[in-house]
Each structure stands twice: as structure tokens, then as C-alpha cells.
Amino acid sequence: MKWYWPKLTDLKESEKAAHQGAVVCFLVAGGTAIVAGMSVWLDKPVLGMDAWAFVDAGIFAIAGWRIWRLSRIWAVLALAIFIIETVYAVESSPAIPAAGAYVRVVLALALIGSVRGTFAYQSFKKKESAASLAADVASGNQ
């Protein structure tokens, strides 16, 4: 399975792709909280972030938890917020190092994979439930 565009062939692979996005959210939340803590400690913005970045860290922590539980809505929200924040970061500080841009692309690909994974998981689950119901009806169990 390619990490950047996983093949979503069953429940297990879909869940794995979604969980990768959850891990990204947890990493973003942790990194953001550390930088926000440093800005509070130093009493000045660090990497353009101040104490308000704790709110962002909280949002990504919640998103990670919900994506781990296979929420499609939170997967889409996390991706959208991440993209909006990336665009804002580029607009406010165009001199982003190449390594930072590379990291953002990698994280965005994992979040895209989590969106795909959550939607595929729900689709596979629906098909599995329909097949199970059809088997129960065919066997006379209701």
C-alpha cells in the first residue's frame, strides 16, 4: 500500500488510511501546542503563532480523535482547515523553507487519504450490512 494514495479495497485498508490522517492531526495538534506554549513562555509570537494557537491545537486534537473513529465530516474539516492554514501561512510569510513546504505536502496527502479512507470505510460498511441483511432474509432469519 502506498502511503500517499492507498488502495482502498476493503474495510481494513480504508480504516488504515483514515487512521493515518488521525495521526497527522495528532502530530499537528502536538506541534502547534508546543509552539503556542513557547510563545506564551517567551511572551512573543513564535513562528507567527501566539497563545491563540492553543485553539487550533485543540481543534486538530478533536479532529484526530473523530477521524480515528472514522468520521467523514471531521476528515473533510481537518483537510479544509489544514489547506486554509497552509494558504494563510504562504500568504503571510512567502519565504517558507522548502523543507516546510515538503512537510505540508506530505501531511496534506495523508489528510486526503483519510478523507478517502473514511468515505470508503462507510461505503464498505454499508455494502457489508446490506449483504448481511440479504443473507438473513434469504435464510429466513429476520
Accessible surface in RSA format (square Angstrom, percent):
REM  Atomic radii and reference values for relative SASA: ProtOr
REM  Chains: A
REM  Algorithm: Lee & Richards
REM  Probe-radius: 1.40
REM  Slices: 20
REM RES _ NUM      All-atoms   Total-Side   Main-Chain    Non-polar    All polar
REM                ABS   REL    ABS   REL    ABS   REL    ABS   REL    ABS   REL
RES MET A   1   101.42  52.5  16.45  10.9  84.98 202.3  26.79  22.8  74.63  98.9
RES LYS A   2   127.52  62.2 120.58  74.0   6.93  16.5  75.27  67.7  52.25  55.7
RES TRP A   3   109.96  44.1 107.24  51.9   2.73   6.4  85.34  45.5  24.62  39.9
RES TYR A   4    90.60  42.3  90.28  51.4   0.31   0.8  65.99  49.6  24.60  30.3
RES TRP A   5   130.78  52.5 125.67  60.8   5.11  12.0 105.96  56.5  24.82  40.3
RES PRO A   6     0.28   0.2   0.26   0.2   0.02   0.1   0.26   0.2   0.02   0.1
RES LYS A   7   157.18  76.7 151.63  93.0   5.55  13.2  99.33  89.4  57.85  61.6
RES LEU A   8    33.00  18.4  10.92   7.8  22.08  55.5  10.92   7.7  22.08  59.4
RES THR A   9    94.05  66.9  69.94  70.9  24.11  57.5  62.32  83.7  31.74  48.0
RES ASP A  10    64.17  45.0  62.16  61.9   2.01   4.8  29.12  68.5  35.06  35.0
RES LEU A  11    39.40  21.9  37.67  27.0   1.73   4.3  37.67  26.5   1.73   4.6
RES LYS A  12   152.42  74.4 146.41  89.8   6.01  14.3  92.69  83.4  59.73  63.6
RES GLU A  13    41.12  23.6  41.12  31.1   0.00   0.0  11.92  23.1  29.21  23.8
RES SER A  14     0.00   0.0   0.00   0.0   0.00   0.0   0.00   0.0   0.00   0.0
RES GLU A  15    63.47  36.4  63.47  48.0   0.00   0.0   6.46  12.5  57.01  46.5
RES LYS A  16   103.40  50.4  98.61  60.5   4.79  11.4  56.55  50.9  46.85  49.9
RES ALA A  17     0.16   0.1   0.00   0.0   0.16   0.4   0.01   0.0   0.14   0.4
RES ALA A  18     0.00   0.0   0.00   0.0   0.00   0.0   0.00   0.0   0.00   0.0
RES HIS A  19    32.99  18.0  32.83  22.8   0.16   0.4  20.64  21.3  12.34  14.4
RES GLN A  20    50.86  28.4  46.12  33.7   4.75  11.3  27.78  59.1  23.08  17.5
RES GLY A  21     0.00   0.0   0.00   N/A   0.00   0.0   0.00   0.0   0.00   0.0
RES ALA A  22     0.00   0.0   0.00   0.0   0.00   0.0   0.00   0.0   0.00   0.0
RES VAL A  23    69.65  45.8  69.65  63.1   0.00   0.0  69.65  60.5   0.00   0.0
RES VAL A  24     9.98   6.6   9.98   9.0   0.00   0.0   9.98   8.7   0.00   0.0
RES CYS A  25     0.12   0.1   0.03   0.0   0.09   0.2   0.09   0.2   0.03   0.0
RES PHE A  26    87.26  43.7  78.27  48.5   8.99  23.4  79.35  48.1   7.90  22.6
RES LEU A  27   114.44  63.7 103.84  74.3  10.61  26.7 106.60  74.9   7.84  21.1
RES VAL A  28    22.43  14.8  15.32  13.9   7.11  17.1  22.09  19.2   0.34   0.9
RES ALA A  29     8.81   8.1   8.19  12.6   0.62   1.4   8.32  11.7   0.49   1.3
RES GLY A  30    32.87  40.5   0.00   N/A  32.87  40.5  32.08  88.0   0.78   1.8
RES GLY A  31    34.32  42.3   0.00   N/A  34.32  42.3  31.45  86.3   2.87   6.4
RES THR A  32    12.55   8.9   9.88  10.0   2.66   6.3   1.64   2.2  10.90  16.5
RES ALA A  33    34.04  31.3  30.64  47.3   3.40   7.7  30.90  43.5   3.14   8.3
RES ILE A  34   116.91  66.5 108.86  81.1   8.05  19.4 115.36  83.1   1.55   4.2
RES VAL A  35    20.64  13.6  20.64  18.7   0.00   0.0  20.64  17.9   0.00   0.0
RES ALA A  36     0.00   0.0   0.00   0.0   0.00   0.0   0.00   0.0   0.00   0.0
RES GLY A  37    27.13  33.5   0.00   N/A  27.13  33.5  22.57  61.9   4.56  10.2
RES MET A  38    81.55  42.2  79.35  52.5   2.20   5.2  64.47  54.8  17.08  22.6
RES SER A  39     4.71   4.0   1.36   1.8   3.35   7.7   1.17   2.5   3.55   5.0
RES VAL A  40    83.70  55.1  66.44  60.1  17.27  41.6  72.40  62.9  11.30  30.6
RES TRP A  41   207.84  83.4 179.90  87.1  27.94  65.6 156.70  83.6  51.14  83.0
RES LEU A  42    81.62  45.5  60.75  43.5  20.86  52.4  64.71  45.4  16.91  45.5
RES ASP A  43   130.77  91.6 107.85 107.3  22.92  54.2  28.73  67.6 102.03 101.8
RES LYS A  44   127.68  62.3 119.73  73.5   7.95  18.9  69.37  62.4  58.31  62.1
RES PRO A  45    89.44  65.2  74.22  67.7  15.23  55.3  74.22  61.3  15.23  94.6
RES VAL A  46    22.11  14.5  18.82  17.0   3.29   7.9  22.11  19.2   0.00   0.0
RES LEU A  47   146.31  81.5 107.25  76.7  39.06  98.2 120.12  84.4  26.19  70.5
RES GLY A  48    76.76  94.7   0.00   N/A  76.76  94.7  35.55  97.6  41.21  92.3
RES MET A  49    60.27  31.2  56.75  37.6   3.51   8.4  57.00  48.5   3.27   4.3
RES ASP A  50    65.35  45.8  63.75  63.4   1.60   3.8  20.12  47.4  45.23  45.1
RES ALA A  51    50.35  46.3  43.41  67.0   6.94  15.8  43.62  61.4   6.73  17.8
RES TRP A  52   195.50  78.5 188.74  91.4   6.77  15.9 160.73  85.7  34.77  56.4
RES ALA A  53    11.22  10.3   4.87   7.5   6.35  14.5  10.37  14.6   0.85   2.2
RES PHE A  54    92.95  46.5  84.51  52.3   8.43  21.9  84.85  51.4   8.10  23.2
RES VAL A  55    82.22  54.1  74.23  67.2   7.98  19.2  81.14  70.5   1.08   2.9
RES ASP A  56    28.38  19.9  26.73  26.6   1.65   3.9  15.88  37.4  12.50  12.5
RES ALA A  57     7.39   6.8   6.59  10.2   0.80   1.8   6.90   9.7   0.48   1.3
RES GLY A  58    31.46  38.8   0.00   N/A  31.46  38.8  30.73  84.3   0.72   1.6
RES ILE A  59    63.54  36.2  62.62  46.7   0.92   2.2  62.85  45.3   0.69   1.9
RES PHE A  60     1.11   0.6   1.11   0.7   0.00   0.0   1.11   0.7   0.00   0.0
RES ALA A  61    41.01  37.7  38.33  59.2   2.68   6.1  38.37  54.0   2.64   7.0
RES ILE A  62    82.05  46.7  80.82  60.2   1.23   3.0  81.89  59.0   0.16   0.4
RES ALA A  63     0.95   0.9   0.95   1.5   0.00   0.0   0.95   1.3   0.00   0.0
RES GLY A  64     0.00   0.0   0.00   N/A   0.00   0.0   0.00   0.0   0.00   0.0
RES TRP A  65   140.91  56.5 139.95  67.7   0.96   2.3 123.11  65.6  17.81  28.9
RES ARG A  66    69.38  29.1  69.38  35.4   0.00   0.0   8.09  11.1  61.29  37.1
RES ILE A  67     0.00   0.0   0.00   0.0   0.00   0.0   0.00   0.0   0.00   0.0
RES TRP A  68   113.13  45.4 108.46  52.5   4.67  11.0  83.62  44.6  29.51  47.9
RES ARG A  69   160.35  67.3 135.26  69.0  25.09  59.7  23.22  31.7 137.13  83.1
RES LEU A  70    18.17  10.1  15.73  11.3   2.44   6.1  15.75  11.1   2.42   6.5
RES SER A  71    20.06  17.0  11.28  15.1   8.79  20.2  11.99  25.5   8.07  11.3
RES ARG A  72   104.00  43.7 100.10  51.0   3.90   9.3   7.21   9.9  96.79  58.7
RES ILE A  73   128.60  73.2 123.73  92.2   4.88  11.8 127.96  92.1   0.65   1.8
RES TRP A  74    67.24  27.0  67.24  32.5   0.00   0.0  48.11  25.6  19.13  31.0
RES ALA A  75     0.00   0.0   0.00   0.0   0.00   0.0   0.00   0.0   0.00   0.0
RES VAL A  76    66.71  43.9  66.44  60.1   0.27   0.7  66.71  58.0   0.00   0.0
RES LEU A  77    74.03  41.2  73.94  52.9   0.08   0.2  74.03  52.0   0.00   0.0
RES ALA A  78     0.50   0.5   0.00   0.0   0.50   1.1   0.39   0.6   0.10   0.3
RES LEU A  79    28.56  15.9  28.56  20.4   0.00   0.0  28.56  20.1   0.00   0.0
RES ALA A  80    40.41  37.2  34.25  52.9   6.16  14.0  39.93  56.2   0.48   1.3
RES ILE A  81    44.27  25.2  43.57  32.5   0.70   1.7  44.27  31.9   0.00   0.0
RES PHE A  82     7.89   3.9   7.89   4.9   0.00   0.0   7.89   4.8   0.00   0.0
RES ILE A  83    79.89  45.5  79.33  59.1   0.56   1.4  79.89  57.5   0.00   0.0
RES ILE A  84   115.76  65.9 112.71  84.0   3.04   7.3 114.84  82.7   0.91   2.5
RES GLU A  85    55.12  31.6  52.20  39.5   2.93   7.0  30.39  58.8  24.74  20.2
RES THR A  86    30.63  21.8  30.63  31.1   0.00   0.0  30.63  41.1   0.00   0.0
RES VAL A  87    85.27  56.1  83.05  75.2   2.22   5.3  85.27  74.1   0.00   0.0
RES TYR A  88   155.43  72.6 152.03  86.5   3.41   8.9 111.88  84.1  43.55  53.7
RES ALA A  89    21.63  19.9  18.47  28.5   3.15   7.2  21.55  30.3   0.08   0.2
RES VAL A  90    71.24  46.9  69.98  63.4   1.25   3.0  69.98  60.8   1.25   3.4
RES GLU A  91   131.84  75.7 108.09  81.8  23.75  56.5  33.68  65.2  98.16  80.1
RES SER A  92    69.87  59.0  31.46  42.0  38.41  88.5  32.72  69.7  37.15  52.0
RES SER A  93    56.90  48.1  53.31  71.1   3.60   8.3  31.50  67.1  25.41  35.6
RES PRO A  94   113.40  82.6  88.35  80.5  25.05  91.1  88.65  73.2  24.75 153.8
RES ALA A  95    91.63  84.3  62.78  96.9  28.85  65.6  75.04 105.7  16.59  43.9
RES ILE A  96    47.40  27.0  26.01  19.4  21.39  51.6  27.38  19.7  20.02  54.3
RES PRO A  97    93.99  68.5  82.47  75.2  11.53  41.9  93.99  77.6   0.00   0.0
RES ALA A  98    87.67  80.6  69.26 106.9  18.41  41.9  76.20 107.3  11.46  30.4
RES ALA A  99    71.92  66.1  61.74  95.3  10.17  23.1  68.80  96.9   3.11   8.2
RES GLY A 100    25.13  31.0   0.00   N/A  25.13  31.0  23.71  65.1   1.43   3.2
RES ALA A 101    47.02  43.2  43.58  67.3   3.44   7.8  46.63  65.7   0.40   1.1
RES TYR A 102   148.72  69.4 144.12  82.0   4.60  12.0 109.20  82.1  39.52  48.7
RES VAL A 103    77.64  51.1  76.65  69.4   0.99   2.4  77.64  67.5   0.00   0.0
RES ARG A 104    69.94  29.4  69.05  35.2   0.89   2.1  14.74  20.1  55.21  33.5
RES VAL A 105    85.48  56.2  82.88  75.0   2.60   6.3  85.27  74.1   0.21   0.6
RES VAL A 106    40.36  26.6  40.36  36.5   0.00   0.0  40.36  35.1   0.00   0.0
RES LEU A 107    33.00  18.4  32.96  23.6   0.03   0.1  33.00  23.2   0.00   0.0
RES ALA A 108    19.76  18.2  19.76  30.5   0.00   0.0  19.76  27.8   0.00   0.0
RES LEU A 109    53.65  29.9  53.27  38.1   0.38   0.9  53.27  37.4   0.38   1.0
RES ALA A 110     9.87   9.1   9.02  13.9   0.85   1.9   9.61  13.5   0.26   0.7
RES LEU A 111     0.03   0.0   0.03   0.0   0.00   0.0   0.03   0.0   0.00   0.0
RES ILE A 112    53.68  30.5  53.68  40.0   0.00   0.0  53.68  38.7   0.00   0.0
RES GLY A 113     2.26   2.8   0.00   N/A   2.26   2.8   2.06   5.7   0.20   0.4
RES SER A 114     0.00   0.0   0.00   0.0   0.00   0.0   0.00   0.0   0.00   0.0
RES VAL A 115    26.23  17.3  26.23  23.7   0.00   0.0  26.23  22.8   0.00   0.0
RES ARG A 116    60.30  25.3  53.07  27.1   7.23  17.2  27.88  38.1  32.42  19.7
RES GLY A 117     0.00   0.0   0.00   N/A   0.00   0.0   0.00   0.0   0.00   0.0
RES THR A 118     0.00   0.0   0.00   0.0   0.00   0.0   0.00   0.0   0.00   0.0
RES PHE A 119    98.46  49.3  93.78  58.1   4.68  12.2  94.10  57.0   4.36  12.5
RES ALA A 120    19.79  18.2  11.84  18.3   7.95  18.1  18.53  26.1   1.27   3.4
RES TYR A 121    33.10  15.5  33.10  18.8   0.00   0.0   9.29   7.0  23.81  29.4
RES GLN A 122    52.80  29.5  48.38  35.4   4.42  10.5   6.59  14.0  46.21  35.0
RES SER A 123    49.04  41.4  41.34  55.2   7.70  17.7  29.28  62.4  19.76  27.7
RES PHE A 124    49.96  25.0  47.01  29.1   2.95   7.7  47.29  28.7   2.68   7.7
RES LYS A 125    85.86  41.9  85.86  52.7   0.00   0.0  49.33  44.4  36.53  38.9
RES LYS A 126   160.21  78.2 152.60  93.6   7.60  18.1 101.89  91.7  58.32  62.1
RES LYS A 127   133.33  65.0 126.11  77.4   7.22  17.2  85.03  76.5  48.31  51.5
RES GLU A 128    89.12  51.2  81.37  61.6   7.75  18.4  41.21  79.7  47.91  39.1
RES SER A 129    66.28  56.0  56.74  75.7   9.54  22.0  37.31  79.5  28.97  40.6
RES ALA A 130    59.56  54.8  49.15  75.8  10.41  23.7  55.35  77.9   4.21  11.2
RES ALA A 131    63.83  58.7  50.97  78.7  12.85  29.2  58.74  82.7   5.08  13.5
RES SER A 132    60.69  51.3  52.45  70.0   8.24  19.0  30.30  64.5  30.39  42.6
RES LEU A 133   116.56  64.9 113.98  81.5   2.58   6.5 116.00  81.5   0.55   1.5
RES ALA A 134    60.95  56.0  50.51  77.9  10.45  23.8  57.44  80.9   3.52   9.3
RES ALA A 135    60.85  55.9  49.24  76.0  11.61  26.4  56.92  80.2   3.93  10.4
RES ASP A 136    59.86  41.9  59.82  59.5   0.04   0.1   3.23   7.6  56.62  56.5
RES VAL A 137    83.63  55.0  72.63  65.8  11.00  26.5  72.63  63.1  11.00  29.8
RES ALA A 138    92.00  84.6  49.88  77.0  42.12  95.8  61.01  85.9  31.00  82.1
RES SER A 139    77.03  65.1  39.69  53.0  37.34  86.0  48.67 103.6  28.36  39.7
RES GLY A 140    57.99  71.5   0.00   N/A  57.99  71.5  31.61  86.8  26.37  59.1
RES ASN A 141    94.40  65.1  89.93  86.9   4.47  10.8  22.38  53.9  72.02  69.6
RES GLN A 142   196.98 110.1 114.57  83.7  82.41 196.2  63.98 136.2 133.00 100.9
END  Absolute sums over single chains surface
CHAIN  1 A     8989.3       7709.0       1280.3       6376.2       2613.1
END  Absolute sums over all chains
TOTAL          8989.3       7709.0       1280.3       6376.2       2613.1
